[in-house]
């Protein structure tokens, strides 16, 4: 009986976890970040972005890129450690 009452809460938590995973994938996907950096460069070269705005946005995306690469390295390290046991 209690498990039936807790089902909506469990479903909500599972949904929240899936949303978080998808957001992380979007925020830290190296390919997405590389495309954003490239688009920023193109917009800057076409005169659509001022130098200061370009530098600010480029710096933010570059930091995110470095974080994403670090996450990838950790994921591979964790995977290698798990499979070597």
mmCIF file as gemmi writes it, N, C-alpha and C atoms, coordinates in Angstrom:
data_model
loop_
_atom_site.group_PDB
_atom_site.id
_atom_site.type_symbol
_atom_site.label_atom_id
_atom_site.label_alt_id
_atom_site.label_comp_id
_atom_site.label_asym_id
_atom_site.label_entity_id
_atom_site.label_seq_id
_atom_site.pdbx_PDB_ins_code
_atom_site.Cartn_x
_atom_site.Cartn_y
_atom_site.Cartn_z
_atom_site.occupancy
_atom_site.B_iso_or_equiv
_atom_site.pdbx_formal_charge
_atom_site.auth_seq_id
_atom_site.auth_asym_id
_atom_site.pdbx_PDB_model_num
ATOM 1 N N . UNK Axp A 1 ? 0.826 -1.201 0 1 0 ? 1 A 1
ATOM 2 C CA . UNK Axp A 1 ? 0 0 0 1 0 ? 1 A 1
ATOM 3 C C . UNK Axp A 1 ? 0.864 1.258 0 1 0 ? 1 A 1
ATOM 4 N N . UNK Axp A 2 ? 1.906 1.247 0.822 1 0 ? 2 A 1
ATOM 5 C CA . UNK Axp A 2 ? 2.773 2.425 0.902 1 0 ? 2 A 1
ATOM 6 C C . UNK Axp A 2 ? 3.495 2.658 -0.43 1 0 ? 2 A 1
ATOM 7 N N . UNK Axp A 3 ? 3.925 1.569 -1.074 1 0 ? 3 A 1
ATOM 8 C CA . UNK Axp A 3 ? 4.632 1.727 -2.346 1 0 ? 3 A 1
ATOM 9 C C . UNK Axp A 3 ? 3.73 2.351 -3.405 1 0 ? 3 A 1
ATOM 10 N N . UNK Axp A 4 ? 2.436 2.066 -3.36 1 0 ? 4 A 1
ATOM 11 C CA . UNK Axp A 4 ? 1.498 2.68 -4.303 1 0 ? 4 A 1
ATOM 12 C C . UNK Axp A 4 ? 1.395 4.174 -4.041 1 0 ? 4 A 1
ATOM 13 N N . UNK Axp A 5 ? 1.411 4.549 -2.784 1 0 ? 5 A 1
ATOM 14 C CA . UNK Axp A 5 ? 1.333 5.965 -2.437 1 0 ? 5 A 1
ATOM 15 C C . UNK Axp A 5 ? 2.611 6.716 -2.8 1 0 ? 5 A 1
ATOM 16 N N . UNK Axp A 6 ? 3.741 6.02 -2.769 1 0 ? 6 A 1
ATOM 17 C CA . UNK Axp A 6 ? 5.021 6.653 -3.092 1 0 ? 6 A 1
ATOM 18 C C . UNK Axp A 6 ? 5.325 6.669 -4.586 1 0 ? 6 A 1
ATOM 19 N N . UNK Axp A 7 ? 4.528 5.942 -5.367 1 0 ? 7 A 1
ATOM 20 C CA . UNK Axp A 7 ? 4.783 5.858 -6.802 1 0 ? 7 A 1
ATOM 21 C C . UNK Axp A 7 ? 4.849 7.224 -7.492 1 0 ? 7 A 1
ATOM 22 N N . UNK Axp A 8 ? 3.89 8.146 -7.231 1 0 ? 8 A 1
ATOM 23 C CA . UNK Axp A 8 ? 3.988 9.46 -7.889 1 0 ? 8 A 1
ATOM 24 C C . UNK Axp A 8 ? 5.294 10.2 -7.549 1 0 ? 8 A 1
ATOM 25 N N . UNK Axp A 9 ? 5.748 10.069 -6.319 1 0 ? 9 A 1
ATOM 26 C CA . UNK Axp A 9 ? 6.998 10.705 -5.925 1 0 ? 9 A 1
ATOM 27 C C . UNK Axp A 9 ? 8.186 10.068 -6.648 1 0 ? 9 A 1
ATOM 28 N N . UNK Axp A 10 ? 8.196 8.75 -6.725 1 0 ? 10 A 1
ATOM 29 C CA . UNK Axp A 10 ? 9.266 8.053 -7.44 1 0 ? 10 A 1
ATOM 30 C C . UNK Axp A 10 ? 9.272 8.442 -8.91 1 0 ? 10 A 1
ATOM 31 N N . UNK Axp A 11 ? 8.099 8.535 -9.513 1 0 ? 11 A 1
ATOM 32 C CA . UNK Axp A 11 ? 7.988 8.925 -10.914 1 0 ? 11 A 1
ATOM 33 C C . UNK Axp A 11 ? 8.497 10.348 -11.127 1 0 ? 11 A 1
ATOM 34 N N . UNK Axp A 12 ? 8.161 11.227 -10.217 1 0 ? 12 A 1
ATOM 35 C CA . UNK Axp A 12 ? 8.639 12.611 -10.293 1 0 ? 12 A 1
ATOM 36 C C . UNK Axp A 12 ? 10.164 12.666 -10.195 1 0 ? 12 A 1
ATOM 37 N N . UNK Axp A 13 ? 10.739 11.914 -9.281 1 0 ? 13 A 1
ATOM 38 C CA . UNK Axp A 13 ? 12.196 11.887 -9.119 1 0 ? 13 A 1
ATOM 39 C C . UNK Axp A 13 ? 12.883 11.301 -10.351 1 0 ? 13 A 1
ATOM 40 N N . UNK Axp A 14 ? 12.304 10.259 -10.923 1 0 ? 14 A 1
ATOM 41 C CA . UNK Axp A 14 ? 12.88 9.671 -12.137 1 0 ? 14 A 1
ATOM 42 C C . UNK Axp A 14 ? 12.829 10.667 -13.289 1 0 ? 14 A 1
ATOM 43 N N . UNK Axp A 15 ? 11.717 11.382 -13.413 1 0 ? 15 A 1
ATOM 44 C CA . UNK Axp A 15 ? 11.576 12.379 -14.472 1 0 ? 15 A 1
ATOM 45 C C . UNK Axp A 15 ? 12.575 13.515 -14.281 1 0 ? 15 A 1
ATOM 46 N N . UNK Axp A 16 ? 12.732 13.968 -13.056 1 0 ? 16 A 1
ATOM 47 C CA . UNK Axp A 16 ? 13.684 15.043 -12.768 1 0 ? 16 A 1
ATOM 48 C C . UNK Axp A 16 ? 15.108 14.609 -13.106 1 0 ? 16 A 1
ATOM 49 N N . UNK Axp A 17 ? 15.446 13.378 -12.813 1 0 ? 17 A 1
ATOM 50 C CA . UNK Axp A 17 ? 16.784 12.865 -13.119 1 0 ? 17 A 1
ATOM 51 C C . UNK Axp A 17 ? 17.01 12.827 -14.631 1 0 ? 17 A 1
ATOM 52 N N . UNK Axp A 18 ? 16 12.397 -15.378 1 0 ? 18 A 1
ATOM 53 C CA . UNK Axp A 18 ? 16.114 12.365 -16.848 1 0 ? 18 A 1
ATOM 54 C C . UNK Axp A 18 ? 16.278 13.771 -17.416 1 0 ? 18 A 1
ATOM 55 N N . UNK Axp A 19 ? 15.539 14.733 -16.881 1 0 ? 19 A 1
ATOM 56 C CA . UNK Axp A 19 ? 15.658 16.118 -17.337 1 0 ? 19 A 1
ATOM 57 C C . UNK Axp A 19 ? 17.056 16.643 -17.046 1 0 ? 19 A 1
ATOM 58 N N . UNK Axp A 20 ? 17.58 16.344 -15.869 1 0 ? 20 A 1
ATOM 59 C CA . UNK Axp A 20 ? 18.928 16.777 -15.509 1 0 ? 20 A 1
ATOM 60 C C . UNK Axp A 20 ? 19.969 16.156 -16.435 1 0 ? 20 A 1
ATOM 61 N N . UNK Axp A 21 ? 19.826 14.866 -16.725 1 0 ? 21 A 1
ATOM 62 C CA . UNK Axp A 21 ? 20.763 14.187 -17.617 1 0 ? 21 A 1
ATOM 63 C C . UNK Axp A 21 ? 20.751 14.828 -19.002 1 0 ? 21 A 1
ATOM 64 N N . UNK Axp A 22 ? 19.554 15.13 -19.507 1 0 ? 22 A 1
ATOM 65 C CA . UNK Axp A 22 ? 19.445 15.741 -20.834 1 0 ? 22 A 1
ATOM 66 C C . UNK Axp A 22 ? 20.03 17.147 -20.842 1 0 ? 22 A 1
ATOM 67 N N . UNK Axp A 23 ? 19.79 17.912 -19.782 1 0 ? 23 A 1
ATOM 68 C CA . UNK Axp A 23 ? 20.357 19.261 -19.687 1 0 ? 23 A 1
ATOM 69 C C . UNK Axp A 23 ? 21.882 19.2 -19.623 1 0 ? 23 A 1
ATOM 70 N N . UNK Axp A 24 ? 22.412 18.274 -18.843 1 0 ? 24 A 1
ATOM 71 C CA . UNK Axp A 24 ? 23.87 18.114 -18.776 1 0 ? 24 A 1
ATOM 72 C C . UNK Axp A 24 ? 24.44 17.724 -20.124 1 0 ? 24 A 1
ATOM 73 N N . UNK Axp A 25 ? 23.731 16.852 -20.816 1 0 ? 25 A 1
ATOM 74 C CA . UNK Axp A 25 ? 24.195 16.423 -22.132 1 0 ? 25 A 1
ATOM 75 C C . UNK Axp A 25 ? 24.254 17.623 -23.083 1 0 ? 25 A 1
ATOM 76 N N . UNK Axp A 26 ? 23.245 18.469 -23.027 1 0 ? 26 A 1
ATOM 77 C CA . UNK Axp A 26 ? 23.199 19.657 -23.889 1 0 ? 26 A 1
ATOM 78 C C . UNK Axp A 26 ? 24.26 20.675 -23.485 1 0 ? 26 A 1
ATOM 79 N N . UNK Axp A 27 ? 24.417 20.869 -22.184 1 0 ? 27 A 1
ATOM 80 C CA . UNK Axp A 27 ? 25.371 21.874 -21.706 1 0 ? 27 A 1
ATOM 81 C C . UNK Axp A 27 ? 26.82 21.449 -21.883 1 0 ? 27 A 1
ATOM 82 N N . UNK Axp A 28 ? 27.08 20.168 -21.793 1 0 ? 28 A 1
ATOM 83 C CA . UNK Axp A 28 ? 28.466 19.7 -21.794 1 0 ? 28 A 1
ATOM 84 C C . UNK Axp A 28 ? 28.792 18.769 -22.953 1 0 ? 28 A 1
ATOM 85 N N . UNK Axp A 29 ? 28.001 18.826 -24.01 1 0 ? 29 A 1
ATOM 86 C CA . UNK Axp A 29 ? 28.293 18.051 -25.212 1 0 ? 29 A 1
ATOM 87 C C . UNK Axp A 29 ? 29.371 18.792 -25.998 1 0 ? 29 A 1
ATOM 88 N N . UNK Axp A 30 ? 30.523 18.158 -26.159 1 0 ? 30 A 1
ATOM 89 C CA . UNK Axp A 30 ? 31.673 18.797 -26.805 1 0 ? 30 A 1
ATOM 90 C C . UNK Axp A 30 ? 31.324 19.248 -28.222 1 0 ? 30 A 1
ATOM 91 N N . UNK Axp A 31 ? 30.586 18.426 -28.962 1 0 ? 31 A 1
ATOM 92 C CA . UNK Axp A 31 ? 30.207 18.785 -30.324 1 0 ? 31 A 1
ATOM 93 C C . UNK Axp A 31 ? 29.339 20.03 -30.377 1 0 ? 31 A 1
ATOM 94 N N . UNK Axp A 32 ? 28.37 20.122 -29.463 1 0 ? 32 A 1
ATOM 95 C CA . UNK Axp A 32 ? 27.494 21.294 -29.401 1 0 ? 32 A 1
ATOM 96 C C . UNK Axp A 32 ? 28.325 22.534 -29.089 1 0 ? 32 A 1
ATOM 97 N N . UNK Axp A 33 ? 29.22 22.412 -28.138 1 0 ? 33 A 1
ATOM 98 C CA . UNK Axp A 33 ? 30.044 23.552 -27.739 1 0 ? 33 A 1
ATOM 99 C C . UNK Axp A 33 ? 30.955 23.983 -28.884 1 0 ? 33 A 1
ATOM 100 N N . UNK Axp A 34 ? 31.539 23.03 -29.591 1 0 ? 34 A 1
ATOM 101 C CA . UNK Axp A 34 ? 32.397 23.373 -30.727 1 0 ? 34 A 1
ATOM 102 C C . UNK Axp A 34 ? 31.606 24.124 -31.794 1 0 ? 34 A 1
ATOM 103 N N . UNK Axp A 35 ? 30.373 23.689 -32.051 1 0 ? 35 A 1
ATOM 104 C CA . UNK Axp A 35 ? 29.536 24.393 -33.03 1 0 ? 35 A 1
ATOM 105 C C . UNK Axp A 35 ? 29.215 25.811 -32.565 1 0 ? 35 A 1
ATOM 106 N N . UNK Axp A 36 ? 28.937 25.971 -31.273 1 0 ? 36 A 1
ATOM 107 C CA . UNK Axp A 36 ? 28.655 27.308 -30.736 1 0 ? 36 A 1
ATOM 108 C C . UNK Axp A 36 ? 29.872 28.219 -30.892 1 0 ? 36 A 1
ATOM 109 N N . UNK Axp A 37 ? 31.057 27.686 -30.596 1 0 ? 37 A 1
ATOM 110 C CA . UNK Axp A 37 ? 32.28 28.48 -30.749 1 0 ? 37 A 1
ATOM 111 C C . UNK Axp A 37 ? 32.483 28.885 -32.204 1 0 ? 37 A 1
ATOM 112 N N . UNK Axp A 38 ? 32.272 27.96 -33.111 1 0 ? 38 A 1
ATOM 113 C CA . UNK Axp A 38 ? 32.425 28.242 -34.54 1 0 ? 38 A 1
ATOM 114 C C . UNK Axp A 38 ? 31.421 29.293 -34.998 1 0 ? 38 A 1
ATOM 115 N N . UNK Axp A 39 ? 30.179 29.156 -34.545 1 0 ? 39 A 1
ATOM 116 C CA . UNK Axp A 39 ? 29.154 30.138 -34.927 1 0 ? 39 A 1
ATOM 117 C C . UNK Axp A 39 ? 29.48 31.523 -34.391 1 0 ? 39 A 1
ATOM 118 N N . UNK Axp A 40 ? 30.031 31.575 -33.179 1 0 ? 40 A 1
ATOM 119 C CA . UNK Axp A 40 ? 30.447 32.864 -32.628 1 0 ? 40 A 1
ATOM 120 C C . UNK Axp A 40 ? 31.525 33.497 -33.498 1 0 ? 40 A 1
ATOM 121 N N . UNK Axp A 41 ? 32.498 32.696 -33.921 1 0 ? 41 A 1
ATOM 122 C CA . UNK Axp A 41 ? 33.57 33.212 -34.765 1 0 ? 41 A 1
ATOM 123 C C . UNK Axp A 41 ? 33.028 33.748 -36.088 1 0 ? 41 A 1
ATOM 124 N N . UNK Axp A 42 ? 32.103 33.003 -36.677 1 0 ? 42 A 1
ATOM 125 C CA . UNK Axp A 42 ? 31.511 33.436 -37.946 1 0 ? 42 A 1
ATOM 126 C C . UNK Axp A 42 ? 30.74 34.734 -37.76 1 0 ? 42 A 1
ATOM 127 N N . UNK Axp A 43 ? 29.93 34.805 -36.717 1 0 ? 43 A 1
ATOM 128 C CA . UNK Axp A 43 ? 29.161 36.034 -36.453 1 0 ? 43 A 1
ATOM 129 C C . UNK Axp A 43 ? 30.074 37.218 -36.204 1 0 ? 43 A 1
ATOM 130 N N . UNK Axp A 44 ? 31.177 36.992 -35.525 1 0 ? 44 A 1
ATOM 131 C CA . UNK Axp A 44 ? 32.137 38.073 -35.251 1 0 ? 44 A 1
ATOM 132 C C . UNK Axp A 44 ? 32.797 38.528 -36.551 1 0 ? 44 A 1
ATOM 133 N N . UNK Axp A 45 ? 33.217 37.563 -37.359 1 0 ? 45 A 1
ATOM 134 C CA . UNK Axp A 45 ? 33.855 37.899 -38.635 1 0 ? 45 A 1
ATOM 135 C C . UNK Axp A 45 ? 32.895 38.626 -39.579 1 0 ? 45 A 1
ATOM 136 N N . UNK Axp A 46 ? 31.611 38.323 -39.488 1 0 ? 46 A 1
ATOM 137 C CA . UNK Axp A 46 ? 30.599 38.985 -40.324 1 0 ? 46 A 1
ATOM 138 C C . UNK Axp A 46 ? 30.159 40.331 -39.754 1 0 ? 46 A 1
ATOM 139 N N . UNK Axp A 47 ? 30.73 40.713 -38.628 1 0 ? 47 A 1
ATOM 140 C CA . UNK Axp A 47 ? 30.395 42 -38.027 1 0 ? 47 A 1
ATOM 141 C C . UNK Axp A 47 ? 29.113 42.005 -37.229 1 0 ? 47 A 1
ATOM 142 N N . UNK Axp A 48 ? 28.578 40.836 -36.94 1 0 ? 48 A 1
ATOM 143 C CA . UNK Axp A 48 ? 27.338 40.746 -36.172 1 0 ? 48 A 1
ATOM 144 C C . UNK Axp A 48 ? 27.57 40.874 -34.67 1 0 ? 48 A 1
ATOM 145 N N . UNK Axp A 49 ? 28.811 40.671 -34.226 1 0 ? 49 A 1
ATOM 146 C CA . UNK Axp A 49 ? 29.154 40.778 -32.803 1 0 ? 49 A 1
ATOM 147 C C . UNK Axp A 49 ? 30.312 41.753 -32.64 1 0 ? 49 A 1
ATOM 148 N N . UNK Axp A 50 ? 30.177 42.634 -31.683 1 0 ? 50 A 1
ATOM 149 C CA . UNK Axp A 50 ? 31.274 43.539 -31.348 1 0 ? 50 A 1
ATOM 150 C C . UNK Axp A 50 ? 32.385 42.737 -30.674 1 0 ? 50 A 1
ATOM 151 N N . UNK Axp A 51 ? 33.585 43.282 -30.688 1 0 ? 51 A 1
ATOM 152 C CA . UNK Axp A 51 ? 34.743 42.589 -30.127 1 0 ? 51 A 1
ATOM 153 C C . UNK Axp A 51 ? 34.534 42.184 -28.672 1 0 ? 51 A 1
ATOM 154 N N . UNK Axp A 52 ? 34.051 43.125 -27.861 1 0 ? 52 A 1
ATOM 155 C CA . UNK Axp A 52 ? 33.895 42.827 -26.43 1 0 ? 52 A 1
ATOM 156 C C . UNK Axp A 52 ? 32.834 41.755 -26.186 1 0 ? 52 A 1
ATOM 157 N N . UNK Axp A 53 ? 31.745 41.813 -26.929 1 0 ? 53 A 1
ATOM 158 C CA . UNK Axp A 53 ? 30.688 40.804 -26.786 1 0 ? 53 A 1
ATOM 159 C C . UNK Axp A 53 ? 31.201 39.437 -27.247 1 0 ? 53 A 1
ATOM 160 N N . UNK Axp A 54 ? 31.932 39.43 -28.354 1 0 ? 54 A 1
ATOM 161 C CA . UNK Axp A 54 ? 32.508 38.183 -28.856 1 0 ? 54 A 1
ATOM 162 C C . UNK Axp A 54 ? 33.451 37.579 -27.827 1 0 ? 54 A 1
ATOM 163 N N . UNK Axp A 55 ? 34.35 38.393 -27.295 1 0 ? 55 A 1
ATOM 164 C CA . UNK Axp A 55 ? 35.327 37.888 -26.323 1 0 ? 55 A 1
ATOM 165 C C . UNK Axp A 55 ? 34.655 37.334 -25.081 1 0 ? 55 A 1
ATOM 166 N N . UNK Axp A 56 ? 33.609 38.011 -24.606 1 0 ? 56 A 1
ATOM 167 C CA . UNK Axp A 56 ? 32.897 37.54 -23.412 1 0 ? 56 A 1
ATOM 168 C C . UNK Axp A 56 ? 32.229 36.193 -23.682 1 0 ? 56 A 1
ATOM 169 N N . UNK Axp A 57 ? 31.475 36.103 -24.772 1 0 ? 57 A 1
ATOM 170 C CA . UNK Axp A 57 ? 30.766 34.865 -25.08 1 0 ? 57 A 1
ATOM 171 C C . UNK Axp A 57 ? 31.736 33.736 -25.41 1 0 ? 57 A 1
ATOM 172 N N . UNK Axp A 58 ? 32.787 34.056 -26.16 1 0 ? 58 A 1
ATOM 173 C CA . UNK Axp A 58 ? 33.765 33.039 -26.533 1 0 ? 58 A 1
ATOM 174 C C . UNK Axp A 58 ? 34.432 32.48 -25.28 1 0 ? 58 A 1
ATOM 175 N N . UNK Axp A 59 ? 34.772 33.356 -24.349 1 0 ? 59 A 1
ATOM 176 C CA . UNK Axp A 59 ? 35.408 32.933 -23.104 1 0 ? 59 A 1
ATOM 177 C C . UNK Axp A 59 ? 34.486 32.011 -22.31 1 0 ? 59 A 1
ATOM 178 N N . UNK Axp A 60 ? 33.22 32.342 -22.252 1 0 ? 60 A 1
ATOM 179 C CA . UNK Axp A 60 ? 32.258 31.503 -21.525 1 0 ? 60 A 1
ATOM 180 C C . UNK Axp A 60 ? 32.133 30.124 -22.155 1 0 ? 60 A 1
ATOM 181 N N . UNK Axp A 61 ? 32.018 30.083 -23.486 1 0 ? 61 A 1
ATOM 182 C CA . UNK Axp A 61 ? 31.9 28.798 -24.167 1 0 ? 61 A 1
ATOM 183 C C . UNK Axp A 61 ? 33.196 28 -24.071 1 0 ? 61 A 1
ATOM 184 N N . UNK Axp A 62 ? 34.318 28.69 -24.096 1 0 ? 62 A 1
ATOM 185 C CA . UNK Axp A 62 ? 35.595 27.997 -23.978 1 0 ? 62 A 1
ATOM 186 C C . UNK Axp A 62 ? 35.741 27.365 -22.598 1 0 ? 62 A 1
ATOM 187 N N . UNK Axp A 63 ? 35.309 28.062 -21.558 1 0 ? 63 A 1
ATOM 188 C CA . UNK Axp A 63 ? 35.329 27.486 -20.203 1 0 ? 63 A 1
ATOM 189 C C . UNK Axp A 63 ? 34.435 26.25 -20.142 1 0 ? 63 A 1
ATOM 190 N N . UNK Axp A 64 ? 33.256 26.345 -20.752 1 0 ? 64 A 1
ATOM 191 C CA . UNK Axp A 64 ? 32.345 25.204 -20.768 1 0 ? 64 A 1
ATOM 192 C C . UNK Axp A 64 ? 32.971 24.043 -21.543 1 0 ? 64 A 1
ATOM 193 N N . UNK Axp A 65 ? 33.677 24.358 -22.63 1 0 ? 65 A 1
ATOM 194 C CA . UNK Axp A 65 ? 34.353 23.322 -23.414 1 0 ? 65 A 1
ATOM 195 C C . UNK Axp A 65 ? 35.386 22.602 -22.555 1 0 ? 65 A 1
ATOM 196 N N . UNK Axp A 66 ? 36.169 23.361 -21.811 1 0 ? 66 A 1
ATOM 197 C CA . UNK Axp A 66 ? 37.191 22.76 -20.95 1 0 ? 66 A 1
ATOM 198 C C . UNK Axp A 66 ? 36.548 21.891 -19.875 1 0 ? 66 A 1
ATOM 199 N N . UNK Axp A 67 ? 35.432 22.349 -19.308 1 0 ? 67 A 1
ATOM 200 C CA . UNK Axp A 67 ? 34.708 21.546 -18.317 1 0 ? 67 A 1
ATOM 201 C C . UNK Axp A 67 ? 34.198 20.25 -18.944 1 0 ? 67 A 1
ATOM 202 N N . UNK Axp A 68 ? 33.667 20.357 -20.156 1 0 ? 68 A 1
ATOM 203 C CA . UNK Axp A 68 ? 33.134 19.186 -20.843 1 0 ? 68 A 1
ATOM 204 C C . UNK Axp A 68 ? 34.24 18.172 -21.124 1 0 ? 68 A 1
ATOM 205 N N . UNK Axp A 69 ? 35.388 18.651 -21.56 1 0 ? 69 A 1
ATOM 206 C CA . UNK Axp A 69 ? 36.506 17.75 -21.818 1 0 ? 69 A 1
ATOM 207 C C . UNK Axp A 69 ? 36.966 17.072 -20.529 1 0 ? 69 A 1
ATOM 208 N N . UNK Axp A 70 ? 36.976 17.82 -19.44 1 0 ? 70 A 1
ATOM 209 C CA . UNK Axp A 70 ? 37.359 17.254 -18.144 1 0 ? 70 A 1
ATOM 210 C C . UNK Axp A 70 ? 36.358 16.18 -17.713 1 0 ? 70 A 1
ATOM 211 N N . UNK Axp A 71 ? 35.068 16.445 -17.913 1 0 ? 71 A 1
ATOM 212 C CA . UNK Axp A 71 ? 34.041 15.449 -17.595 1 0 ? 71 A 1
ATOM 213 C C . UNK Axp A 71 ? 34.247 14.186 -18.428 1 0 ? 71 A 1
ATOM 214 N N . UNK Axp A 72 ? 34.58 14.364 -19.709 1 0 ? 72 A 1
ATOM 215 C CA . UNK Axp A 72 ? 34.847 13.205 -20.56 1 0 ? 72 A 1
ATOM 216 C C . UNK Axp A 72 ? 36.034 12.402 -20.039 1 0 ? 72 A 1
ATOM 217 N N . UNK Axp A 73 ? 37.1 13.096 -19.662 1 0 ? 73 A 1
ATOM 218 C CA . UNK Axp A 73 ? 38.283 12.402 -19.144 1 0 ? 73 A 1
ATOM 219 C C . UNK Axp A 73 ? 37.939 11.609 -17.887 1 0 ? 73 A 1
ATOM 220 N N . UNK Axp A 74 ? 37.185 12.226 -16.989 1 0 ? 74 A 1
ATOM 221 C CA . UNK Axp A 74 ? 36.787 11.53 -15.76 1 0 ? 74 A 1
ATOM 222 C C . UNK Axp A 74 ? 35.909 10.323 -16.073 1 0 ? 74 A 1
ATOM 223 N N . UNK Axp A 75 ? 34.987 10.483 -17.016 1 0 ? 75 A 1
ATOM 224 C CA . UNK Axp A 75 ? 34.101 9.376 -17.379 1 0 ? 75 A 1
ATOM 225 C C . UNK Axp A 75 ? 34.917 8.211 -17.934 1 0 ? 75 A 1
ATOM 226 N N . UNK Axp A 76 ? 35.893 8.5 -18.784 1 0 ? 76 A 1
ATOM 227 C CA . UNK Axp A 76 ? 36.735 7.438 -19.334 1 0 ? 76 A 1
ATOM 228 C C . UNK Axp A 76 ? 37.585 6.796 -18.249 1 0 ? 76 A 1
ATOM 229 N N . UNK Axp A 77 ? 38.122 7.606 -17.366 1 0 ? 77 A 1
ATOM 230 C CA . UNK Axp A 77 ? 38.935 7.072 -16.272 1 0 ? 77 A 1
ATOM 231 C C . UNK Axp A 77 ? 38.096 6.16 -15.391 1 0 ? 77 A 1
ATOM 232 N N . UNK Axp A 78 ? 36.89 6.598 -15.05 1 0 ? 78 A 1
ATOM 233 C CA . UNK Axp A 78 ? 35.992 5.777 -14.236 1 0 ? 78 A 1
ATOM 234 C C . UNK Axp A 78 ? 35.642 4.481 -14.953 1 0 ? 78 A 1
ATOM 235 N N . UNK Axp A 79 ? 35.358 4.566 -16.252 1 0 ? 79 A 1
ATOM 236 C CA . UNK Axp A 79 ? 35.001 3.381 -17.022 1 0 ? 79 A 1
ATOM 237 C C . UNK Axp A 79 ? 36.157 2.392 -17.071 1 0 ? 79 A 1
ATOM 238 N N . UNK Axp A 80 ? 37.355 2.921 -17.288 1 0 ? 80 A 1
ATOM 239 C CA . UNK Axp A 80 ? 38.545 2.052 -17.355 1 0 ? 80 A 1
ATOM 240 C C . UNK Axp A 80 ? 38.764 1.369 -16.004 1 0 ? 80 A 1
ATOM 241 N N . UNK Axp A 81 ? 38.598 2.114 -14.929 1 0 ? 81 A 1
ATOM 242 C CA . UNK Axp A 81 ? 38.784 1.526 -13.597 1 0 ? 81 A 1
ATOM 243 C C . UNK Axp A 81 ? 37.738 0.441 -13.331 1 0 ? 81 A 1
ATOM 244 N N . UNK Axp A 82 ? 36.51 0.675 -13.764 1 0 ? 82 A 1
ATOM 245 C CA . UNK Axp A 82 ? 35.438 -0.322 -13.558 1 0 ? 82 A 1
ATOM 246 C C . UNK Axp A 82 ? 35.681 -1.58 -14.368 1 0 ? 82 A 1
ATOM 247 N N . UNK Axp A 83 ? 36.181 -1.422 -15.573 1 0 ? 83 A 1
ATOM 248 C CA . UNK Axp A 83 ? 36.354 -2.604 -16.438 1 0 ? 83 A 1
ATOM 249 C C . UNK Axp A 83 ? 37.642 -3.358 -16.12 1 0 ? 83 A 1
ATOM 250 N N . UNK Axp A 84 ? 38.568 -2.732 -15.426 1 0 ? 84 A 1
ATOM 251 C CA . UNK Axp A 84 ? 39.833 -3.42 -15.124 1 0 ? 84 A 1
ATOM 252 C C . UNK Axp A 84 ? 39.745 -4.256 -13.869 1 0 ? 84 A 1
ATOM 253 N N . UNK Axp A 85 ? 38.662 -4.111 -13.121 1 0 ? 85 A 1
ATOM 254 C CA . UNK Axp A 85 ? 38.514 -4.895 -11.87 1 0 ? 85 A 1
ATOM 255 C C . UNK Axp A 85 ? 38.109 -6.307 -12.141 1 0 ? 85 A 1
